Amino acid sequence: MEHRDIVIVGGGMVGSALAAALSGRGLTVCVLEREAPQPFAPEQAPDLRVSAISPASAAFLDSLGAWEKITAMRAAPYRRMQVWEKDEAAGTLFDAAEAGVSELGHIVENRVVQLAATAALRDKGDIDYRCPAAVRDIIYRPQATQLTLDDGSRLQARLVIAADGARSQVREAAGIGVTSWDYPMHALVLACRMEGGQQDITWQQFTPTGPLAYLPLCGDAASLVWYHRPEEVKRLLALSDEDLIAAVSQAFPRKLPGIRQIAARGSFGLTRRHAQRYARDGVALAGDAAHTIHPLAGQGVNLGFQDAAALARTILDAQAKGEDWAGERVLARYQRARKPANLAMQSGMDAFCYGFANDAAPLKALRGLGLRLADKAGPIKRGVIRYALGISSPFTRGRSS
């Protein structure tokens, strides 16, 4: 049996970034990733899964050596974000200039982020990265958890970090419960080639049946997201490209550029999950293993990167002080730092989504007033933008100086 200080199960965006953040401090770290992402080629059509990477997340990735690898592949900056209601009577526009930044964020394919984060951790030279490596069995013991892989090899770790997604195998093995519920809508996602050049604005329109979202990608590509009832999403998915383009053109606002081609299509259900705790003695959760959020605001992976930065900082600070960095007392600091913040974001997003889904006249009038006030209240608006971007409370790599 091999022994490691830390085993990270899941080498996706968050797991790989966390591993890179833990490098260089004498800890033996192993990353287990089930499946390698497809290598990047510039001529490839855009992927369906994309994320809005905030400036704070970009800074974190840059500190790990990953951001330059992302921009060398493809990342689409956006400088404006617009939100409005179906009748366009009320809305607000957020502009990077109002927050004193060059852009509000970048829309990046998840695969590109994972490839860059994985390359960055491999550059460190002291991370044991194994892929493909699937975990067959986990026996949880405080600071002596044993993992058996599909190839029969076995590992024992002082700390196992769950970065293995929403249906976390590690979380289940550690006996950590989850509070969850499904949202009453699915998301239809289209990767499209659009008429016209690259846009620098992302927008969302709220309708009684669900939001419509436009996310610019590099060149003439864009990601369109149509939230609707599950049965309607199923019907739309079955349409021909020609009929689907017609349906999108009719449902989406007039400002949508013309669609030349649908490169890919897909759908997924929406579930809110929150682990009842983020840590036990010898186990910690990060990213989707700890929480999932409505994807509307694109905050999921940004919250995951904040988890990674906070967990790395907690471990390395404790190590520097000679504390038991894998113990529950130390890991509780990470939970205190992240669980309330993630819960607040989840709850705020739920209130936002359900509030805009209700078409009752009094609530609609209140929404309109709120959007108009948000558009006029300069200092408040700037503060909201900077908080959302992670500028007013930035997180860094989390190393002791």
GUVOVO-511582 format. One line per 3 residues: number of its first residue (from 1); their letters; for each residue y negated, z negated, x negated of C-alpha. Coordinates in steps of 0.1 Angstrom, whole numbers, plus 2048, in hexadecimal, padded with zeros to 3 digits. Layout:
BEGIN
NUM	a	Y:Z:X  ... $
This chain:
BEGIN
1	meh	800:800:800  7DD:809:7F3  7C1:7F0:7F6 $
4	rdi	79C:7F9:7FC  77E:7E4:802  772:7F9:81F $
7	viv	784:814:834  76E:829:84B  783:839:866 $
10	ggg	770:859:870  75E:870:858  746:880:871 $
13	mvg	721:87F:86F  71D:859:871  73C:84F:85D $
16	sal	735:867:840  710:85B:83F  71B:837:83F $
19	aaa	734:83D:822  719:84E:80D  701:830:814 $
22	lsg	71C:818:807  722:82B:7E6  717:81F:7C4 $
25	rgl	71C:7FA:7C8  73F:7F5:7BC  750:7F4:7DE $
28	tvc	770:809:7E2  76A:81D:801  782:835:812 $
31	vle	779:84D:82E  794:85B:845  78B:87A:858 $
34	rea	7A4:88A:870  798:8AE:86E  780:8C1:857 $
37	pqp	764:8D4:867  762:8FA:864  74F:904:845 $
40	fap	72C:911:84B  722:936:849  6FF:943:851 $
43	eqa	70D:95F:868  71F:947:87E  714:943:8A2 $
46	pdl	704:921:8AB  71B:905:8B5  71B:8F4:8D7 $
49	rvs	717:8D1:8C9  6F4:8CA:8BC  6DE:8AC:8B6 $
52	ais	6B9:8A5:8B4  6B5:895:892  697:87E:891 $
55	pas	680:87B:872  68E:859:86B  6B2:866:86C $
58	aaf	6A7:883:856  698:86A:83D  6B9:856:83D $
61	lds	6CD:875:837  6B5:880:81C  6BA:85F:80A $
64	lga	6DF:867:809  6DA:88A:7FB  6E5:89A:81C $
67	wek	6C5:8A7:82C  6BF:8C2:812  6E3:8CE:819 $
70	ita	6DB:8D0:83E  6BB:8E4:839  6CE:8FB:821 $
73	mra	6E5:904:83F  6CF:903:85E  6B9:8EB:870 $
76	apy	69E:8F5:88A  67F:8DF:88A  66C:8D9:8AA $
79	rrm	648:8CD:8AB  644:8C9:8D1  658:8BA:8ED $
82	qvw	650:8BF:912  65D:8AD:930  655:8B5:954 $
85	ekd	662:8B5:978  671:8D1:98C  650:8DB:99D $
88	eaa	63D:8D9:97B  622:8C4:98D  627:8A7:974 $
91	gtl	632:8A7:950  629:89D:92D  628:8AE:90B $
94	fda	630:89C:8EB  622:8AC:8CB  62A:8A4:8A7 $
97	aea	605:8A5:89F  5FE:888:8B6  616:872:8A1 $
100	gvs	609:87F:880  629:88F:876  633:8B3:86E $
103	elg	64F:8B5:888  65F:89F:8A3  681:8A7:896 $
106	hiv	69B:8C2:88F  6B6:8D0:8A5  6D5:8D2:88F $
109	enr	6F9:8DB:897  710:8BC:894  728:8CF:87D $
112	vvq	70B:8D6:865  702:8B2:863  726:8A8:85E $
115	laa	72B:8C2:842  70C:8B6:831  714:891:833 $
118	taa	737:897:827  72A:8AB:809  712:88F:801 $
121	lrd	72C:874:801  742:88A:7EB  725:88F:7D3 $
124	kgd	725:869:7CE  746:86B:7BC  752:847:7C5 $
127	idy	75D:84D:7E9  781:854:7F1  77E:86F:80C $
130	rcp	79E:879:81D  7A0:897:835  7B5:89F:848 $
133	aav	7C0:87B:84C  7CA:86E:86E  7D1:849:875 $
136	rdi	7F3:843:885  7F1:81E:888  7D9:801:883 $
139	iyr	7E3:7DC:880  7C4:7C7:881  7C3:7A8:86C $
142	pqa	7A2:797:861  798:7A7:840  7BC:7B4:83B $
145	tql	7BF:7D0:855  7DB:7E9:84E  7D9:80E:856 $
148	tld	7F6:826:856  7EE:84A:854  801:868:862 $
151	dgs	80E:871:840  81E:84E:83D  805:840:824 $
154	rlq	7F7:81D:82A  7D6:80D:823  7C9:7E9:825 $
157	arl	7A4:7E2:827  78D:7C3:827  777:7D6:83F $
160	via	780:7F2:857  762:805:866  767:817:886 $
163	adg	754:838:885  770:84A:899  75D:852:8B8 $
166	ars	75B:847:8DC  780:842:8E0  783:82E:8C0 $
169	qvr	7A5:826:8B4  798:80B:89D  784:7FA:8B9 $
172	eaa	7A3:7F9:8CF  7B9:7EB:8B3  79F:7CF:8AD $
175	gig	7A0:7C5:8D1  77B:7CC:8D7  774:7D5:8FC $
178	vts	75C:7EF:909  745:7EF:928  743:813:935 $
181	wdy	73C:82A:952  739:84F:959  719:860:963 $
184	pmh	71B:875:983  715:895:970  723:8AC:955 $
187	alv	710:8C0:93B  714:8E6:939  70B:8F0:915 $
190	lac	703:914:90B  6FD:921:8E8  6E7:940:8ED $
193	rme	6D5:95C:8DB  6B2:95E:8EA  697:979:8EC $
196	ggq	67A:972:8D5  677:95E:8B5  67F:93A:8AD $
199	qdi	66D:920:8C3  65E:8FF:8B7  660:8ED:8D9 $
202	twq	67C:8DC:8EB  679:8D4:910  68A:8C4:92D $
205	qft	684:8C9:952  691:8B0:96B  6A0:8BB:98B $
208	ptg	6B1:8A8:9A7  6D3:8B4:99C  6CD:8AD:977 $
211	pla	6B8:8B6:959  6B5:8D9:949  6AF:8D9:923 $
214	ylp	6A5:8F2:909  6AB:8EB:8E4  6A0:904:8CA $
217	lcg	6B8:90E:8AE  6B2:923:890  6A6:947:894 $
220	daa	6AC:955:8B7  6C6:93A:8C0  6C2:91E:8D9 $
223	slv	6D7:904:8EA  6D4:901:910  6E1:8E2:923 $
226	wyh	6E5:8E2:948  6EE:8C0:958  6FE:8C3:97A $
229	rpe	71A:8B6:990  73C:8BA:980  748:8D4:99A $
232	evk	729:8E9:995  72D:8E9:970  751:8F4:974 $
235	rll	745:911:98A  72B:91C:972  743:91B:955 $
238	als	75A:934:967  73E:94E:96B  73C:96D:956 $
241	ded	721:96E:93B  70C:985:950  70E:96F:96F $
244	lia	709:94F:95B  6EA:95D:94A  6DD:966:96D $
247	avs	6E4:943:97A  6D3:932:95C  6B5:949:95F $
250	qaf	6B1:940:984  6B6:91A:97F  6A2:915:95F $
253	prk	67C:916:95E  668:936:958  65F:92C:935 $
256	lpg	684:931:92A  686:94F:913  69D:96B:91E $
259	irq	6C2:966:914  6D0:983:900  6F3:975:8FB $
262	iaa	708:956:902  719:94F:8E1  72D:931:8EE $
265	rgs	730:91B:90C  740:8F9:914  73C:8DA:929 $
268	fgl	742:8B5:925  740:896:93B  727:87A:935 $
271	trr	732:856:930  71F:837:925  732:81F:910 $
274	haq	729:800:8FD  740:7EA:8E9  73F:7C6:8F3 $
277	rya	73B:7BD:8CE  734:7D1:8AF  748:7BC:896 $
280	rdg	765:7A5:890  771:796:870  779:7B4:85B $
283	val	76F:7CF:875  74E:7DF:87E  745:7FB:896 $
286	agd	72B:816:891  71F:835:8A4  732:840:8C3 $
289	aah	74D:827:8BC  733:80C:8C5  71F:81E:8DF $
292	tih	71A:83F:8F1  6FA:849:903  6EE:863:91C $
295	pla	6E8:882:905  6C7:88C:917  6B0:87E:8FC $
298	gqg	6C6:888:8DF  6C6:864:8D2  6EB:85F:8CD $
301	vnl	6EF:869:8A9  6CE:85A:8A0  6DA:838:8AC $
304	gfq	6FA:83E:898  6E6:844:879  6D3:824:87F $
307	daa	6F4:812:882  700:821:861  6E0:817:84F $
310	ala	6E1:7F4:85E  706:7EE:857  702:7FB:833 $
313	rti	6E4:7E4:82E  6F6:7C6:83C  715:7CB:826 $
316	lda	702:7D3:806  6E9:7B6:80A  706:79E:810 $
319	qak	719:7AC:7F2  6FA:7A7:7DC  6F7:783:7E7 $
322	ged	71C:77B:7E1  723:777:806  743:780:818 $
325	wag	736:7A3:822  755:7AB:837  754:78A:84A $
328	erv	74A:786:86E  72C:770:866  71C:78C:851 $
331	lar	726:7A8:868  716:795:885  6F4:79D:875 $
334	yqr	6FB:7C2:879  704:7BC:89E  6E4:7A8:8A4 $
337	ark	6D0:7C4:894  6E0:7E1:8A7  6F0:7D7:8C8 $
340	pan	6D0:7CD:8DA  6BD:7EC:8CE  6D9:803:8D9 $
343	lam	6DC:7F1:8FB  6B7:7F5:900  6B9:81A:8F9 $
346	qsg	6D7:81F:910  6C6:80C:92C  6A5:81D:928 $
349	mda	6B6:83F:929  6C9:836:948  6A9:82B:959 $
352	fcy	698:84B:94F  6B5:861:95B  6BC:850:97C $
355	gfa	696:84D:983  692:873:980  6B1:87A:993 $
358	nda	6A4:869:9B2  68E:880:9C7  681:866:9DF $
361	apl	65C:86D:9E5  64E:84B:9DA  662:84C:9BA $
364	kal	659:870:9B3  634:867:9B7  638:84A:99F $
367	rgl	64A:860:986  62E:87A:988  614:85F:982 $
370	glr	627:851:965  62A:874:954  605:87B:959 $
373	lad	5FB:859:94B  613:85F:92E  602:880:927 $
376	kag	5DF:870:927  5E5:84F:916  5E1:85A:8F2 $
379	pik	5E7:839:8DE  605:830:8F4  613:853:8F2 $
382	rgv	610:853:8CC  621:832:8CA  63E:83E:8E0 $
385	iry	642:85D:8CA  642:84A:8AA  65B:830:8B7 $
388	alg	672:84C:8C4  671:85D:8A2  679:83D:890 $
391	iss	657:83D:87E  64A:81C:88B  66A:80A:881 $
394	pft	67A:820:867  69C:819:859  6A7:822:836 $
397	rgr	6C6:824:822  6CA:7FE:822  6CF:7F7:7FD $
400	ss	6C3:7D9:7EB  6A7:7E1:7D3 $
